[in-house]
Amino acid sequence: MLLAEFSIWPMDKGVSVGAYVARAVEIVDRSGLSYQLGPLGTCIEGEYDAVMAVIRACHEAVAAGSGRGMCTAKMGSRRGHP
């Protein structure tokens, strides 16, 4: 299992980027993976490939409406433990 915390945002949309971030939250919610929203990022848990696919889809969704999208991620795993 992989636990990843990531933040994603467009860099060229000014101060209010909530509409763009909401696109990413919808993707996370539809993924079916366990997640928790935080004030500065989202934690998502699941198999490595599934988590990375969600982060990629979020990045692509934000980048599609922006000239420059950014993403930061921290990841950790522990064998044998969810």
C-alpha positions as CSV (number, residue, x, y, z in Angstrom):
1,M,0.0,0.0,0.0
2,L,1.1,3.5,-0.8
3,L,0.2,6.6,1.2
4,A,0.6,9.9,-0.8
5,E,0.0,13.4,0.1
6,F,-0.2,15.8,-2.8
7,S,-1.1,19.4,-3.7
8,I,-1.9,20.6,-7.1
9,W,-2.6,24.0,-8.5
10,P,-2.4,26.1,-11.7
11,M,0.3,28.8,-11.5
12,D,-1.3,31.2,-13.9
13,K,-4.8,31.7,-12.6
14,G,-4.3,34.3,-9.9
15,V,-5.0,34.0,-6.2
16,S,-8.3,32.1,-6.4
17,V,-7.7,28.6,-7.8
18,G,-10.6,26.7,-6.1
19,A,-12.4,25.9,-9.3
20,Y,-9.2,24.2,-10.7
21,V,-8.5,22.3,-7.5
22,A,-12.1,21.2,-7.4
23,R,-11.5,19.3,-10.6
24,A,-8.8,17.3,-9.0
25,V,-10.9,16.6,-5.9
26,E,-13.7,15.2,-8.1
27,I,-11.1,12.8,-9.7
28,V,-9.9,11.7,-6.3
29,D,-13.5,11.1,-5.1
30,R,-14.4,9.1,-8.2
31,S,-11.3,6.9,-7.8
32,G,-12.8,4.9,-5.0
33,L,-9.5,5.1,-3.1
34,S,-9.4,6.1,0.6
35,Y,-8.6,9.8,0.9
36,Q,-8.6,12.7,3.3
37,L,-8.7,16.4,2.3
38,G,-6.4,18.7,4.3
39,P,-5.9,22.4,4.3
40,L,-2.7,22.2,2.2
41,G,-3.1,18.9,0.4
42,T,-4.9,15.6,-0.1
43,C,-3.8,12.2,1.4
44,I,-4.7,9.2,-0.7
45,E,-4.1,5.6,0.0
46,G,-4.1,2.5,-2.2
47,E,-2.0,0.3,-4.5
48,Y,1.0,2.1,-6.0
49,D,-0.3,2.1,-9.6
50,A,-3.8,3.2,-8.6
51,V,-2.5,6.1,-6.5
52,M,-0.1,7.3,-9.2
53,A,-2.8,7.1,-11.8
54,V,-5.1,9.3,-9.7
55,I,-2.3,11.9,-9.2
56,R,-1.5,11.8,-12.9
57,A,-5.2,12.3,-13.8
58,C,-5.4,15.3,-11.4
59,H,-2.3,16.8,-12.9
60,E,-3.6,16.4,-16.4
61,A,-7.0,17.9,-15.5
62,V,-5.5,21.0,-13.9
63,A,-2.9,21.4,-16.7
64,A,-5.6,21.2,-19.3
65,G,-7.0,24.5,-18.2
66,S,-3.8,26.2,-17.4
67,G,-0.6,27.3,-19.1
68,R,1.4,26.0,-16.1
69,G,0.3,23.4,-13.5
70,M,2.3,22.5,-10.4
71,C,2.2,19.4,-8.2
72,T,4.0,18.5,-5.0
73,A,3.9,15.0,-3.6
74,K,5.2,13.1,-0.6
75,M,4.8,9.3,-0.6
76,G,5.5,6.5,1.8
77,S,4.8,2.8,2.0
78,R,5.2,-0.1,4.5
79,R,5.0,-3.7,3.5
80,G,2.4,-5.7,5.2
81,H,0.5,-2.8,6.7
82,P,-2.4,-0.8,5.3
